[in-house]
Amino acid sequence: MRTRTFLVALPLMGLLMLAGALGAQAQAPWYGTWKLNLAKSRFSPGPAPKSQTVKIEPWENGLKGTNDTVTAEGETRHSEVSGKFDARDNPVTGNPNVDTEAFRRANEHTFVIFSKKGGKATTTTRVQVSTDGKTTTATVRGKDAQGQAVNTVAIYDRQ
C-alpha cells in the first residue's frame, strides 16, 4: 500500500514542482511587451531609432526576446534571441550589429545581457524593471561593432 501511494505521489510532486518553477518564471517582471520612450531615453552614439518595441517571453529557464525597430533612417528591423540565464552565448538573428547574446540574472528585477560581434565582446546591457513593473531601464555600456564608445540609457514603458 505504501509503495503504491509513493508511486502516485512521486509524479504528482514532480508536477507540482515543475508548475511552481514555471509559475515563478512567468512572474518575472521583465516578461511582457515594452515600447521605447524616446523622450526619456538618451542614445550615445546617436541617432536614436524612430521607434522600438521589445517583447520578452519565458523560455527554458531564460527568455525569448523579439525586437522590432524602425531605425533613424527609417529601416525596419526584426531581431530575435532565446537563451537561458547561464551566461552562455546564444545566436541573435536579424541584428547586423550583434551575433550572440548571453544572459545572467542579477536579481528579481534585473538581468544582464553580454553582446558579441565576430566573437568579440561589444556591449553589456543592464536591464532593470522598476518596482511597480511599469518601466524598464536598459543601460548599455561598451563599444559598438564599429568600435565607438556606447553609453546609452533606454527607457521602456510596459504595454
mmCIF file of the C-alpha atoms, coordinates in Angstrom:
data_MODEL
# 
_entry.id   MODEL 
# 
loop_
_atom_site.group_PDB 
_atom_site.id 
_atom_site.type_symbol 
_atom_site.label_atom_id 
_atom_site.label_alt_id 
_atom_site.label_comp_id 
_atom_site.label_asym_id 
_atom_site.label_entity_id 
_atom_site.label_seq_id 
_atom_site.pdbx_PDB_ins_code 
_atom_site.Cartn_x 
_atom_site.Cartn_y 
_atom_site.Cartn_z 
_atom_site.occupancy 
_atom_site.B_iso_or_equiv 
_atom_site.pdbx_formal_charge 
_atom_site.auth_seq_id 
_atom_site.auth_comp_id 
_atom_site.auth_asym_id 
_atom_site.auth_atom_id 
_atom_site.pdbx_PDB_model_num 
ATOM 1   C CA . MET A 1 1   ? 0.000  0.000  0.000   1.00 0.00 ? 1   MET A CA 1 
ATOM 2   C CA . ARG A 1 2   ? 2.788  2.433  0.882   1.00 0.00 ? 2   ARG A CA 1 
ATOM 3   C CA . THR A 1 3   ? 4.632  1.633  -2.348  1.00 0.00 ? 3   THR A CA 1 
ATOM 4   C CA . ARG A 1 4   ? 1.541  2.406  -4.433  1.00 0.00 ? 4   ARG A CA 1 
ATOM 5   C CA . THR A 1 5   ? 0.981  5.685  -2.558  1.00 0.00 ? 5   THR A CA 1 
ATOM 6   C CA . PHE A 1 6   ? 4.624  6.624  -3.093  1.00 0.00 ? 6   PHE A CA 1 
ATOM 7   C CA . LEU A 1 7   ? 4.465  5.813  -6.821  1.00 0.00 ? 7   LEU A CA 1 
ATOM 8   C CA . VAL A 1 8   ? 1.378  8.008  -7.210  1.00 0.00 ? 8   VAL A CA 1 
ATOM 9   C CA . ALA A 1 9   ? 2.723  10.810 -5.025  1.00 0.00 ? 9   ALA A CA 1 
ATOM 10  C CA . LEU A 1 10  ? 6.153  10.985 -6.694  1.00 0.00 ? 10  LEU A CA 1 
ATOM 11  C CA . PRO A 1 11  ? 4.921  12.075 -10.141 1.00 0.00 ? 11  PRO A CA 1 
ATOM 12  C CA . LEU A 1 12  ? 2.441  14.438 -8.502  1.00 0.00 ? 12  LEU A CA 1 
ATOM 13  C CA . MET A 1 13  ? 5.256  16.076 -6.501  1.00 0.00 ? 13  MET A CA 1 
ATOM 14  C CA . GLY A 1 14  ? 7.284  16.412 -9.699  1.00 0.00 ? 14  GLY A CA 1 
ATOM 15  C CA . LEU A 1 15  ? 4.394  18.082 -11.500 1.00 0.00 ? 15  LEU A CA 1 
ATOM 16  C CA . LEU A 1 16  ? 3.819  20.467 -8.609  1.00 0.00 ? 16  LEU A CA 1 
ATOM 17  C CA . MET A 1 17  ? 7.499  21.383 -8.510  1.00 0.00 ? 17  MET A CA 1 
ATOM 18  C CA . LEU A 1 18  ? 7.521  21.948 -12.287 1.00 0.00 ? 18  LEU A CA 1 
ATOM 19  C CA . ALA A 1 19  ? 4.354  24.032 -12.107 1.00 0.00 ? 19  ALA A CA 1 
ATOM 20  C CA . GLY A 1 20  ? 5.887  26.086 -9.302  1.00 0.00 ? 20  GLY A CA 1 
ATOM 21  C CA . ALA A 1 21  ? 9.073  26.656 -11.276 1.00 0.00 ? 21  ALA A CA 1 
ATOM 22  C CA . LEU A 1 22  ? 7.158  27.642 -14.402 1.00 0.00 ? 22  LEU A CA 1 
ATOM 23  C CA . GLY A 1 23  ? 4.877  29.884 -12.382 1.00 0.00 ? 23  GLY A CA 1 
ATOM 24  C CA . ALA A 1 24  ? 7.842  31.612 -10.774 1.00 0.00 ? 24  ALA A CA 1 
ATOM 25  C CA . GLN A 1 25  ? 9.456  32.085 -14.168 1.00 0.00 ? 25  GLN A CA 1 
ATOM 26  C CA . ALA A 1 26  ? 6.266  33.537 -15.637 1.00 0.00 ? 26  ALA A CA 1 
ATOM 27  C CA . GLN A 1 27  ? 6.132  36.029 -12.776 1.00 0.00 ? 27  GLN A CA 1 
ATOM 28  C CA . ALA A 1 28  ? 9.498  37.639 -13.598 1.00 0.00 ? 28  ALA A CA 1 
ATOM 29  C CA . PRO A 1 29  ? 8.755  41.355 -14.010 1.00 0.00 ? 29  PRO A CA 1 
ATOM 30  C CA . TRP A 1 30  ? 10.563 41.745 -17.338 1.00 0.00 ? 30  TRP A CA 1 
ATOM 31  C CA . TYR A 1 31  ? 8.192  39.448 -19.231 1.00 0.00 ? 31  TYR A CA 1 
ATOM 32  C CA . GLY A 1 32  ? 5.790  41.375 -21.438 1.00 0.00 ? 32  GLY A CA 1 
ATOM 33  C CA . THR A 1 33  ? 5.776  43.924 -24.249 1.00 0.00 ? 33  THR A CA 1 
ATOM 34  C CA . TRP A 1 34  ? 7.781  47.138 -23.871 1.00 0.00 ? 34  TRP A CA 1 
ATOM 35  C CA . LYS A 1 35  ? 7.766  50.277 -26.024 1.00 0.00 ? 35  LYS A CA 1 
ATOM 36  C CA . LEU A 1 36  ? 10.736 52.655 -26.174 1.00 0.00 ? 36  LEU A CA 1 
ATOM 37  C CA . ASN A 1 37  ? 10.049 56.052 -24.587 1.00 0.00 ? 37  ASN A CA 1 
ATOM 38  C CA . LEU A 1 38  ? 12.181 58.322 -26.785 1.00 0.00 ? 38  LEU A CA 1 
ATOM 39  C CA . ALA A 1 39  ? 11.572 61.426 -24.658 1.00 0.00 ? 39  ALA A CA 1 
ATOM 40  C CA . LYS A 1 40  ? 13.133 59.793 -21.579 1.00 0.00 ? 40  LYS A CA 1 
ATOM 41  C CA . SER A 1 41  ? 15.948 57.914 -23.354 1.00 0.00 ? 41  SER A CA 1 
ATOM 42  C CA . ARG A 1 42  ? 19.497 59.002 -24.212 1.00 0.00 ? 42  ARG A CA 1 
ATOM 43  C CA . PHE A 1 43  ? 21.472 57.418 -27.070 1.00 0.00 ? 43  PHE A CA 1 
ATOM 44  C CA . SER A 1 44  ? 25.234 57.788 -27.381 1.00 0.00 ? 44  SER A CA 1 
ATOM 45  C CA . PRO A 1 45  ? 26.305 57.430 -30.053 1.00 0.00 ? 45  PRO A CA 1 
ATOM 46  C CA . GLY A 1 46  ? 23.166 58.562 -31.801 1.00 0.00 ? 46  GLY A CA 1 
ATOM 47  C CA . PRO A 1 47  ? 20.970 58.854 -33.577 1.00 0.00 ? 47  PRO A CA 1 
ATOM 48  C CA . ALA A 1 48  ? 18.106 57.273 -31.691 1.00 0.00 ? 48  ALA A CA 1 
ATOM 49  C CA . PRO A 1 49  ? 15.755 54.903 -33.504 1.00 0.00 ? 49  PRO A CA 1 
ATOM 50  C CA . LYS A 1 50  ? 12.389 56.289 -34.586 1.00 0.00 ? 50  LYS A CA 1 
ATOM 51  C CA . SER A 1 51  ? 10.624 53.546 -32.602 1.00 0.00 ? 51  SER A CA 1 
ATOM 52  C CA . GLN A 1 52  ? 11.243 50.223 -30.903 1.00 0.00 ? 52  GLN A CA 1 
ATOM 53  C CA . THR A 1 53  ? 9.045  47.546 -29.375 1.00 0.00 ? 53  THR A CA 1 
ATOM 54  C CA . VAL A 1 54  ? 10.512 44.656 -27.396 1.00 0.00 ? 54  VAL A CA 1 
ATOM 55  C CA . LYS A 1 55  ? 8.622  41.527 -26.408 1.00 0.00 ? 55  LYS A CA 1 
ATOM 56  C CA . ILE A 1 56  ? 10.171 39.332 -23.700 1.00 0.00 ? 56  ILE A CA 1 
ATOM 57  C CA . GLU A 1 57  ? 8.705  35.885 -23.061 1.00 0.00 ? 57  GLU A CA 1 
ATOM 58  C CA . PRO A 1 58  ? 9.653  32.987 -20.762 1.00 0.00 ? 58  PRO A CA 1 
ATOM 59  C CA . TRP A 1 59  ? 11.829 30.374 -22.478 1.00 0.00 ? 59  TRP A CA 1 
ATOM 60  C CA . GLU A 1 60  ? 13.535 27.315 -20.898 1.00 0.00 ? 60  GLU A CA 1 
ATOM 61  C CA . ASN A 1 61  ? 14.646 28.963 -17.628 1.00 0.00 ? 61  ASN A CA 1 
ATOM 62  C CA . GLY A 1 62  ? 15.547 32.099 -19.531 1.00 0.00 ? 62  GLY A CA 1 
ATOM 63  C CA . LEU A 1 63  ? 13.905 34.341 -22.057 1.00 0.00 ? 63  LEU A CA 1 
ATOM 64  C CA . LYS A 1 64  ? 12.984 34.831 -25.678 1.00 0.00 ? 64  LYS A CA 1 
ATOM 65  C CA . GLY A 1 65  ? 13.399 38.384 -26.895 1.00 0.00 ? 65  GLY A CA 1 
ATOM 66  C CA . THR A 1 66  ? 11.783 39.780 -30.023 1.00 0.00 ? 66  THR A CA 1 
ATOM 67  C CA . ASN A 1 67  ? 12.755 43.276 -31.091 1.00 0.00 ? 67  ASN A CA 1 
ATOM 68  C CA . ASP A 1 68  ? 11.007 45.379 -33.758 1.00 0.00 ? 68  ASP A CA 1 
ATOM 69  C CA . THR A 1 69  ? 12.819 48.615 -34.545 1.00 0.00 ? 69  THR A CA 1 
ATOM 70  C CA . VAL A 1 70  ? 12.465 51.444 -37.018 1.00 0.00 ? 70  VAL A CA 1 
ATOM 71  C CA . THR A 1 71  ? 15.959 52.932 -37.304 1.00 0.00 ? 71  THR A CA 1 
ATOM 72  C CA . ALA A 1 72  ? 16.686 56.660 -37.539 1.00 0.00 ? 72  ALA A CA 1 
ATOM 73  C CA . GLU A 1 73  ? 16.998 56.133 -41.307 1.00 0.00 ? 73  GLU A CA 1 
ATOM 74  C CA . GLY A 1 74  ? 13.524 54.534 -41.465 1.00 0.00 ? 74  GLY A CA 1 
ATOM 75  C CA . GLU A 1 75  ? 14.761 50.948 -41.945 1.00 0.00 ? 75  GLU A CA 1 
ATOM 76  C CA . THR A 1 76  ? 12.596 48.267 -40.304 1.00 0.00 ? 76  THR A CA 1 
ATOM 77  C CA . ARG A 1 77  ? 14.458 45.558 -38.381 1.00 0.00 ? 77  ARG A CA 1 
ATOM 78  C CA . HIS A 1 78  ? 13.168 42.438 -36.666 1.00 0.00 ? 78  HIS A CA 1 
ATOM 79  C CA . SER A 1 79  ? 15.570 40.514 -34.437 1.00 0.00 ? 79  SER A CA 1 
ATOM 80  C CA . GLU A 1 80  ? 15.204 37.546 -32.100 1.00 0.00 ? 80  GLU A CA 1 
ATOM 81  C CA . VAL A 1 81  ? 17.218 35.732 -29.454 1.00 0.00 ? 81  VAL A CA 1 
ATOM 82  C CA . SER A 1 82  ? 16.445 32.952 -26.981 1.00 0.00 ? 82  SER A CA 1 
ATOM 83  C CA . GLY A 1 83  ? 18.625 31.887 -24.094 1.00 0.00 ? 83  GLY A CA 1 
ATOM 84  C CA . LYS A 1 84  ? 18.912 30.668 -20.549 1.00 0.00 ? 84  LYS A CA 1 
ATOM 85  C CA . PHE A 1 85  ? 20.254 32.721 -17.652 1.00 0.00 ? 85  PHE A CA 1 
ATOM 86  C CA . ASP A 1 86  ? 23.562 30.824 -17.798 1.00 0.00 ? 86  ASP A CA 1 
ATOM 87  C CA . ALA A 1 87  ? 25.902 33.451 -19.340 1.00 0.00 ? 87  ALA A CA 1 
ATOM 88  C CA . ARG A 1 88  ? 26.409 31.271 -22.444 1.00 0.00 ? 88  ARG A CA 1 
ATOM 89  C CA . ASP A 1 89  ? 26.347 32.747 -25.946 1.00 0.00 ? 89  ASP A CA 1 
ATOM 90  C CA . ASN A 1 90  ? 23.079 32.449 -27.891 1.00 0.00 ? 90  ASN A CA 1 
ATOM 91  C CA . PRO A 1 91  ? 22.705 33.294 -31.589 1.00 0.00 ? 91  PRO A CA 1 
ATOM 92  C CA . VAL A 1 92  ? 20.899 36.509 -32.487 1.00 0.00 ? 92  VAL A CA 1 
ATOM 93  C CA . THR A 1 93  ? 19.014 36.728 -35.782 1.00 0.00 ? 93  THR A CA 1 
ATOM 94  C CA . GLY A 1 94  ? 18.144 39.945 -37.605 1.00 0.00 ? 94  GLY A CA 1 
ATOM 95  C CA . ASN A 1 95  ? 20.603 42.315 -35.898 1.00 0.00 ? 95  ASN A CA 1 
ATOM 96  C CA . PRO A 1 96  ? 23.580 43.268 -38.093 1.00 0.00 ? 96  PRO A CA 1 
ATOM 97  C CA . ASN A 1 97  ? 25.480 44.637 -35.060 1.00 0.00 ? 97  ASN A CA 1 
ATOM 98  C CA . VAL A 1 98  ? 25.252 41.563 -32.790 1.00 0.00 ? 98  VAL A CA 1 
ATOM 99  C CA . ASP A 1 99  ? 25.965 37.870 -33.464 1.00 0.00 ? 99  ASP A CA 1 
ATOM 100 C CA . THR A 1 100 ? 25.396 36.478 -29.960 1.00 0.00 ? 100 THR A CA 1 
ATOM 101 C CA . GLU A 1 101 ? 23.990 37.466 -26.594 1.00 0.00 ? 101 GLU A CA 1 
ATOM 102 C CA . ALA A 1 102 ? 24.400 35.812 -23.209 1.00 0.00 ? 102 ALA A CA 1 
ATOM 103 C CA . PHE A 1 103 ? 22.107 36.390 -20.228 1.00 0.00 ? 103 PHE A CA 1 
ATOM 104 C CA . ARG A 1 104 ? 22.697 36.427 -16.486 1.00 0.00 ? 104 ARG A CA 1 
ATOM 105 C CA . ARG A 1 105 ? 20.044 37.120 -13.883 1.00 0.00 ? 105 ARG A CA 1 
ATOM 106 C CA . ALA A 1 106 ? 21.269 39.678 -11.317 1.00 0.00 ? 106 ALA A CA 1 
ATOM 107 C CA . ASN A 1 107 ? 18.242 39.798 -9.002  1.00 0.00 ? 107 ASN A CA 1 
ATOM 108 C CA . GLU A 1 108 ? 14.446 39.598 -9.123  1.00 0.00 ? 108 GLU A CA 1 
ATOM 109 C CA . HIS A 1 109 ? 14.159 42.860 -11.110 1.00 0.00 ? 109 HIS A CA 1 
ATOM 110 C CA . THR A 1 110 ? 17.397 42.863 -13.108 1.00 0.00 ? 110 THR A CA 1 
ATOM 111 C CA . PHE A 1 111 ? 19.224 40.835 -15.721 1.00 0.00 ? 111 PHE A CA 1 
ATOM 112 C CA . VAL A 1 112 ? 22.373 41.493 -17.752 1.00 0.00 ? 112 VAL A CA 1 
ATOM 113 C CA . ILE A 1 113 ? 22.981 40.956 -21.482 1.00 0.00 ? 113 ILE A CA 1 
ATOM 114 C CA . PHE A 1 114 ? 26.504 40.374 -22.830 1.00 0.00 ? 114 PHE A CA 1 
ATOM 115 C CA . SER A 1 115 ? 26.673 41.074 -26.587 1.00 0.00 ? 115 SER A CA 1 
ATOM 116 C CA . LYS A 1 116 ? 29.318 39.971 -29.092 1.00 0.00 ? 116 LYS A CA 1 
ATOM 117 C CA . LYS A 1 117 ? 30.089 40.593 -32.744 1.00 0.00 ? 117 LYS A CA 1 
ATOM 118 C CA . GLY A 1 118 ? 32.519 38.291 -34.558 1.00 0.00 ? 118 GLY A CA 1 
ATOM 119 C CA . GLY A 1 119 ? 33.301 36.555 -31.267 1.00 0.00 ? 119 GLY A CA 1 
ATOM 120 C CA . LYS A 1 120 ? 34.445 39.834 -29.681 1.00 0.00 ? 120 LYS A CA 1 
ATOM 121 C CA . ALA A 1 121 ? 32.658 41.347 -26.676 1.00 0.00 ? 121 ALA A CA 1 
ATOM 122 C CA . THR A 1 122 ? 30.986 44.624 -27.607 1.00 0.00 ? 122 THR A CA 1 
ATOM 123 C CA . THR A 1 123 ? 28.422 45.848 -25.072 1.00 0.00 ? 123 THR A CA 1 
ATOM 124 C CA . THR A 1 124 ? 26.973 44.953 -21.706 1.00 0.00 ? 124 THR A CA 1 
ATOM 125 C CA . THR A 1 125 ? 23.348 45.887 -21.065 1.00 0.00 ? 125 THR A CA 1 
ATOM 126 C CA . ARG A 1 126 ? 21.843 46.025 -17.593 1.00 0.00 ? 126 ARG A CA 1 
ATOM 127 C CA . VAL A 1 127 ? 18.045 45.663 -17.841 1.00 0.00 ? 127 VAL A CA 1 
ATOM 128 C CA . GLN A 1 128 ? 16.224 46.772 -14.698 1.00 0.00 ? 128 GLN A CA 1 
ATOM 129 C CA . VAL A 1 129 ? 12.460 46.757 -14.195 1.00 0.00 ? 129 VAL A CA 1 
ATOM 130 C CA . SER A 1 130 ? 11.002 49.339 -11.819 1.00 0.00 ? 130 SER A CA 1 
ATOM 131 C CA . THR A 1 131 ? 9.478  48.067 -8.581  1.00 0.00 ? 131 THR A CA 1 
ATOM 132 C CA . ASP A 1 132 ? 5.986  48.964 -9.851  1.00 0.00 ? 132 ASP A CA 1 
ATOM 133 C CA . GLY A 1 133 ? 6.677  46.985 -13.053 1.00 0.00 ? 133 GLY A CA 1 
ATOM 134 C CA . LYS A 1 134 ? 5.654  49.833 -15.362 1.00 0.00 ? 134 LYS A CA 1 
ATOM 135 C CA . THR A 1 135 ? 9.036  50.840 -16.779 1.00 0.00 ? 135 THR A CA 1 
ATOM 136 C CA . THR A 1 136 ? 12.299 49.191 -17.747 1.00 0.00 ? 136 THR A CA 1 
ATOM 137 C CA . THR A 1 137 ? 15.675 50.890 -17.944 1.00 0.00 ? 137 THR A CA 1 
ATOM 138 C CA . ALA A 1 138 ? 18.292 49.379 -20.251 1.00 0.00 ? 138 ALA A CA 1 
ATOM 139 C CA . THR A 1 139 ? 21.743 50.828 -19.592 1.00 0.00 ? 139 THR A CA 1 
ATOM 140 C CA . VAL A 1 140 ? 24.180 49.925 -22.389 1.00 0.00 ? 140 VAL A CA 1 
ATOM 141 C CA . ARG A 1 141 ? 27.961 50.312 -21.976 1.00 0.00 ? 141 ARG A CA 1 
ATOM 142 C CA . GLY A 1 142 ? 30.932 49.229 -24.063 1.00 0.00 ? 142 GLY A CA 1 
ATOM 143 C CA . LYS A 1 143 ? 31.845 49.613 -27.714 1.00 0.00 ? 143 LYS A CA 1 
ATOM 144 C CA . ASP A 1 144 ? 29.637 49.017 -30.717 1.00 0.00 ? 144 ASP A CA 1 
ATOM 145 C CA . ALA A 1 145 ? 30.590 46.818 -33.678 1.00 0.00 ? 145 ALA A CA 1 
ATOM 146 C CA . GLN A 1 146 ? 32.362 49.836 -35.250 1.00 0.00 ? 146 GLN A CA 1 
ATOM 147 C CA . GLY A 1 147 ? 34.465 50.450 -32.119 1.00 0.00 ? 147 GLY A CA 1 
ATOM 148 C CA . GLN A 1 148 ? 32.629 53.588 -30.954 1.00 0.00 ? 148 GLN A CA 1 
ATOM 149 C CA . ALA A 1 149 ? 32.060 54.049 -27.224 1.00 0.00 ? 149 ALA A CA 1 
ATOM 150 C CA . VAL A 1 150 ? 28.461 53.294 -26.229 1.00 0.00 ? 150 VAL A CA 1 
ATOM 151 C CA . ASN A 1 151 ? 26.799 54.987 -23.268 1.00 0.00 ? 151 ASN A CA 1 
ATOM 152 C CA . THR A 1 152 ? 23.051 54.622 -23.801 1.00 0.00 ? 152 THR A CA 1 
ATOM 153 C CA . VAL A 1 153 ? 20.140 54.699 -21.383 1.00 0.00 ? 153 VAL A CA 1 
ATOM 154 C CA . ALA A 1 154 ? 16.913 53.475 -22.990 1.00 0.00 ? 154 ALA A CA 1 
ATOM 155 C CA . ILE A 1 155 ? 13.644 53.735 -21.076 1.00 0.00 ? 155 ILE A CA 1 
ATOM 156 C CA . TYR A 1 156 ? 10.734 51.433 -21.998 1.00 0.00 ? 156 TYR A CA 1 
ATOM 157 C CA . ASP A 1 157 ? 7.091  51.591 -20.932 1.00 0.00 ? 157 ASP A CA 1 
ATOM 158 C CA . ARG A 1 158 ? 5.045  48.434 -20.383 1.00 0.00 ? 158 ARG A CA 1 
ATOM 159 C CA . GLN A 1 159 ? 2.316  47.974 -22.977 1.00 0.00 ? 159 GLN A CA 1 
# 
